[in-house]
Amino acid sequence: MTDRLAHKQIAAMFTLMVLGREVPNQELEEVVGFTLTGPERTGLKELGYIESERTGPRRSYVHQLSDDGWAWCEKELSAGGPPPQRGQSPLALALYVLLGGLDEYLRREDKRLFEVFGPPVETPAEVAAEPEPEEDLETRIRVAYRELVREPRGWVALVDLRPKLGAPANEVDAVLKELSRTGKAHLVPEDNRKVLTPADREAAIRIGGEDNHLLSIEAL
């Protein structure tokens, strides 16, 4: 038999078990209609069944099952029912019938309760399948510039650069303007406007009331 808890404490323990994560009092009230405070909360914390602290700007309680709390829940599955109480709810009795069935399943499948209700754990294959973090846009601009430029600090047309970046024009413009502002790059207009194509004009970046078509980066 497990340590017998008050009905509200049992309800809180099973709710935290099913949710399997940190649960703020506000969510607990939304789910089961009560918050875990006062003697019920301090009692569970003193027994070591929950981790419960005030967090956030409102300093409200957030609760989560401890390892001992998970162990209590596993033992309670086969406890056979809540503490005797006048006017016992048939629903509470039926709950323990259900819990007993869950206990039989866990034993048969050699599983732990945490495996059923705890947060998902990534397998090595899932971790390996995660894509590597994408390079930031400034790095991608530098890489594309390096691929296109023919000499150190040479000029590259924005119409050739943009397709290599795969990023929205406004995001590219923001990075280019910052590079220009800090002196890490230079943007200039094409002197011979007659050679500009519609694509050149569309790819241009406007700074100081002037369209700029060419880019040079100081250091690679």
C-alpha positions in Angstrom: 0.0 0.0 0.0 1.1 3.6 -0.7 1.0 6.5 1.7 -2.7 7.5 1.9 -3.3 11.0 0.7 -6.4 13.2 0.9 -8.7 13.0 -2.1 -7.6 16.4 -3.4 -4.0 15.4 -3.2 -4.7 12.2 -5.0 -6.5 14.1 -7.8 -3.6 16.5 -8.1 -1.1 13.6 -8.3 -2.9 11.8 -11.0 -3.5 15.0 -13.0 0.2 15.9 -12.8 0.9 12.3 -13.8 -1.2 12.4 -16.9 0.0 15.8 -18.0 3.6 14.7 -17.4 5.2 18.1 -17.2 5.2 21.3 -15.2 1.7 22.5 -14.6 0.8 26.0 -13.3 -2.0 26.4 -10.8 -4.1 28.3 -13.4 -4.0 25.3 -15.8 -4.7 22.9 -12.9 -7.8 24.8 -12.1 -8.9 24.8 -15.8 -8.4 21.0 -16.0 -9.7 19.7 -12.7 -11.4 22.7 -11.1 -9.0 23.4 -8.2 -5.6 24.8 -7.5 -2.9 23.1 -5.4 -2.2 25.3 -2.4 -2.1 25.3 1.3 -1.7 22.1 3.4 -2.4 19.9 0.4 0.5 21.4 -1.5 3.0 21.6 1.4 2.1 18.1 2.4 2.9 16.7 -1.0 6.1 18.7 -1.2 7.2 17.6 2.3 6.7 14.0 1.2 8.9 14.6 -1.8 6.2 13.7 -4.3 6.1 17.0 -6.1 8.4 19.9 -7.1 6.5 23.1 -6.5 7.7 26.7 -6.7 6.5 30.1 -7.4 7.5 31.4 -10.8 6.7 34.2 -13.2 5.8 37.8 -12.7 2.6 36.8 -10.8 4.6 34.5 -8.5 2.0 31.7 -9.0 2.8 28.1 -8.2 4.0 25.6 -10.8 3.9 21.9 -9.9 5.6 18.8 -11.3 5.9 15.2 -10.2 9.2 14.3 -8.7 10.8 10.8 -9.1 9.2 9.8 -5.8 5.9 11.1 -7.1 6.1 8.9 -10.1 6.9 6.0 -7.9 3.9 6.8 -5.6 1.6 6.8 -8.7 2.9 3.5 -9.9 2.2 1.9 -6.5 -1.2 3.6 -6.3 -2.3 1.9 -9.5 -2.7 -1.3 -7.6 -3.8 0.2 -4.3 -7.4 -0.9 -4.7 -9.2 2.4 -4.2 -9.1 5.7 -2.4 -9.3 6.2 1.4 -12.8 5.3 2.7 -15.1 8.3 2.9 -18.8 8.9 3.5 -20.6 9.4 0.3 -17.9 7.8 -1.8 -18.3 8.7 -5.5 -18.9 5.8 -7.8 -16.8 7.6 -10.3 -13.8 7.5 -7.9 -14.2 3.8 -7.4 -14.4 3.3 -11.2 -11.2 5.3 -11.6 -9.4 2.8 -9.5 -10.7 -0.1 -11.6 -9.3 1.7 -14.6 -6.0 2.3 -12.8 -5.8 -1.4 -11.9 -6.2 -2.3 -15.6 -3.4 0.2 -16.5 -1.2 -1.5 -13.8 -1.8 -4.9 -15.4 -0.9 -3.5 -18.8 2.3 -2.0 -17.6 3.4 -5.2 -15.9 2.5 -7.3 -18.9 4.4 -5.0 -21.3 7.2 -4.4 -18.9 6.8 -0.6 -19.1 7.1 2.2 -16.6 4.4 4.7 -15.9 6.7 7.5 -17.0 7.0 5.9 -20.4 3.3 6.3 -20.9 2.7 9.8 -19.6 6.1 11.4 -19.4 7.4 13.8 -22.1 8.7 12.1 -25.3 12.3 11.2 -25.4 14.2 11.6 -28.6 15.8 8.4 -29.9 19.4 8.6 -31.3 17.9 8.2 -34.8 15.6 11.2 -34.3 18.5 13.3 -33.0 20.7 12.3 -36.0 17.9 13.2 -38.4 17.5 16.8 -37.1 18.8 19.3 -39.6 21.8 21.3 -38.8 21.2 24.9 -37.8 21.0 27.1 -40.9 23.7 29.7 -41.4 22.7 33.3 -40.6 21.9 35.5 -43.6 25.1 37.6 -43.4 27.2 34.4 -43.6 25.1 33.3 -46.6 25.7 36.7 -48.3 29.4 36.4 -47.7 29.5 32.8 -49.1 27.6 33.8 -52.2 29.7 36.9 -52.7 32.9 34.7 -52.4 31.5 32.4 -55.1 30.8 35.2 -57.5 33.6 37.7 -57.0 36.6 37.5 -59.4 39.1 39.5 -57.4 39.5 40.7 -53.7 37.0 43.4 -52.9 35.7 43.1 -56.5 32.1 44.1 -57.5 29.3 41.7 -57.7 25.9 42.5 -59.2 23.0 42.1 -56.8 21.0 40.5 -59.6 23.5 37.6 -59.4 23.7 37.5 -55.7 20.1 37.5 -54.6 19.1 34.1 -56.2 21.9 32.4 -54.2 20.5 33.5 -50.9 17.0 32.0 -50.8 15.7 34.7 -48.5 13.0 37.4 -48.9 14.3 40.6 -50.5 13.4 42.8 -47.5 15.5 40.6 -45.2 18.4 40.7 -47.6 18.1 44.5 -47.9 18.2 44.9 -44.1 21.4 42.9 -43.8 23.0 44.7 -46.7 22.1 48.1 -45.3 23.6 47.2 -42.0 26.8 45.9 -43.6 27.0 49.2 -45.6 26.3 51.3 -42.5 29.1 49.6 -40.5 31.6 49.8 -43.4 31.9 46.1 -43.9 30.5 46.3 -47.4 30.0 48.9 -50.1 27.0 49.4 -52.3 27.1 51.5 -55.4 24.9 52.2 -58.5 25.9 51.0 -61.9 27.6 53.9 -63.7 26.4 52.9 -67.2 22.6 52.9 -66.7 22.1 51.8 -70.3 23.4 48.3 -69.5 20.8 47.8 -66.7 18.2 45.2 -67.4 14.7 45.1 -65.7 16.1 42.3 -63.5 19.0 44.6 -62.5 16.6 47.3 -61.5 14.4 45.0 -59.5 17.4 43.6 -57.6 18.7 47.0 -56.7 18.7 48.2 -53.1 17.7 51.9 -52.5 19.8 53.8 -50.0 19.8 57.6 -49.6 17.4 58.0 -52.5 19.6 56.2 -54.9 19.3 52.7 -56.4 22.5 50.6 -55.9 23.2 47.6 -58.1 26.7 46.4 -57.1 28.2 45.0 -53.9 31.8 44.8 -52.6 32.6 43.2 -49.2 35.7 44.4 -47.4 36.9 41.2 -45.7 36.1 37.6 -46.3 
